[in-house]
Amino acid sequence: MSNPQELDLKQLGSVLSRRRRMIFIATGVCIALALVVNLLSRPIYDATVTIEVRKEPNRSPITGEAVAGDQWQSDNIAVFTAAELVTNRTLLRDVVLKLKERGLLQMPVASGFAFWPKPRVAATSPREADPPGTAAPGEDLNQEIDWLISITTVKPVRDTRLFNVDVEHWNPATATSIADLLATTFVAAKSRWLANADSSRAGEMSQQMQETRTRIKSLEGSLGRTPSKAPVILSTRLKQFSDAINDLNDSYVKIQTERLATGARLARARAALHDSLADPGQLPIQSETLDALWRDLLARQTELARAREVYREHHPKLIMLETEVRKIRENIHAELAKTVSALDQEYAVLQERERNLQATIASRESKLHEVSDQLAQQTNTQSELQSSRDLYNTLTSRSQEEEASGAVRSPLAQIVGSATVGSKPVRPRKLLNLVLGTMVGLMSGTGLALLQEYLRNVIRTPVDAAEQLQLPVLGMIPRRTQIRSNSRA
């Protein structure tokens, strides 16, 4: 018993063999159509022109001077940008108008046969304009631009600053002329854009120079109006104030030390003044009067001690000595009160001097800060003036360099040779059309054969017989045995 898959393949081969005539006819028809297309299609030629693009250098926004940039990426961006600008509608509009002036705008118009368009030459005078009822001039111009875009292909050349502009047309001379005109118009537009950019940059630089000159005059006037506030004078005054403040601080420290020492002595003297049992020999204040009184007190106390050994109590001698001792103590107390009063006055004077010094130091520090601020302001003004002068000199030098190099500036885009066109047309591709026609014919013929076989209502297998006749299948007679039996009969 045979494999079902082999049976299906055999049946498929049998079907294709029976329907080979249909397959051959379909293939022949497609090949004939491909031949008709090859014969009736107008040959299309491809004209190519190569354009080299240079990137506009990056410039400083302040001075306009060229600065370094990422050369590799920026070159690629410049090439692809220029390639896109070639098919810009504004640029192509100028190309279309120039083609009209030269009578080279040969566009295909619709005809009875789509594969052989008839050329249409654009009207160059009012008499040759389209009759009433046709498209408006603006619509015609848009259609002409669309047609020019459809026949133009821009291809950047990898890893270079070049790109190719390909123009397809049935007339080789027209294709070459359109390609040359398109490249020339683009290069001229690029040069015009560069000139406009240079002019705009020159105007901005001139305006910036004028603003810088005005700022320089303003700063110079500001410095000239205050000669007493020159940095040299302010620096001298600042040093003087600093030295004076240092001297005042030294004096203040000394007076403060004296005041604190006087205050300590005054406090001890007051404590001794209010303490009646204090020993006069341990007083915190030393003076000649107090020393004399202290010596007298010691002498009288000695005499009193000796007298008490000789005389009894209430003796006139003892009473006299005690009275003298008490008198000396009162004198010591009075002298101590005078000394406290003197210390108190001295403390008040020192305190007043300290306050005056504080006020003087605060005043001098205020003036010091004022002079310091004026010096900083004048220094900043001079720095800004110097920066403005340097910027003005840079702008002047750059402007002169731009004027000197403007005449010899290399263009950003240039044509690498004129347009060239191949000797053989690029379309129609006859061999490709024949191969495609053959393949399409074989596939369509096979499909039609299988479709016709599928739509044919016949019994092909025992299962079909059982389903169609509603009878069981008892057996199958091989085709060869059946043919032999018929031949014997």
Secondary structure, DSSP 8 states (H G I E B T S, - for coil): ---HHHHHHHHHHHHHHHTHHHHHHHHHHHHHHHHHHHHHS--BEEEEEEEEE-----B-TTT--B----HHHHHHHHHHHHHHHHT-HHHHHHHHHHHHHHT--EEEE--SSTTS-EEEE---SGGGS--TTS--HHHHHHHHHHHHHHHEEEEE-TTSSEEEEEEEESSHHHHHHHHHHHHHHHHHHHHHHHHHHHHHHHHHHHHHHHHHHHHHHHHHHHHHT-GGG-HHHHHHHHHHHHHHHHHHHHHHHHHHHHHHHHHHHHHHHHHHHH-TT--GGG-S---HHHHHHHHHHHHHHHHHHHHHHHS-TT-HHHHHHHHHHHHHHHHHHHHHHHHHHHHHHHHHHHHHHHHHHHHHHHHHHHHHHHHHHHHHHHHHHHHHHHHHHHHHHHHHHHHHHHHHHHTT---SEEEEEEEEE-SS-SBS-HHHHHHHHHHHHHHHHHHHHHHHHHHS----SHHHHHHHH-S-------HHHHHHHHHH-
